C-alpha cells in the first residue's frame, strides 16, 4: 500500500523583505556616489548626478504603490523637475574663455545637487510614513517582519 504525502505548498518568498533589501541597496549606492563625487572631474559630475537621479527614481518606483494620491503627485512633480533640469544642463567642456585662459566651463551644478537632496529627503519621509524603514521607537520592527 502506498502512503499519500501531503505537501504544504506555502511559498517562502517574502516580497516585503526583498523590497526592503532593494531600497537598502539603492540607498547604499546613492551614498557611495555622494562620497565619490568630489573625485570626479567636472566633466563627469553631471553623469554622476544623472546616476543619482536614476537611483532615486528607482526608489520612488519601489514605494509608489503605497503612496496616496497627494504623495504621488508631490514626488512625481519633483521627479519631473529634476529630469528636466538634467536635460537642460549642458555638459561641461574644455575650452578657452574670452581672455584666452584654458579650463573647464560649465554651469553651476549646485541647484541640481540641492534638488537631488530635496528629492531624497522627500523619499526618506515617505518611506518612514509607509513603514519601509524600521521604526525608531521600536528598533526590531521593519516591513520585512510585519
Helices and strands as residue ranges (DSSP letters): H 15-36, G 37-39, H 42-63, G 64-66, H 69-88, E 93-96, E 102-105, H 110-129, G 143-145
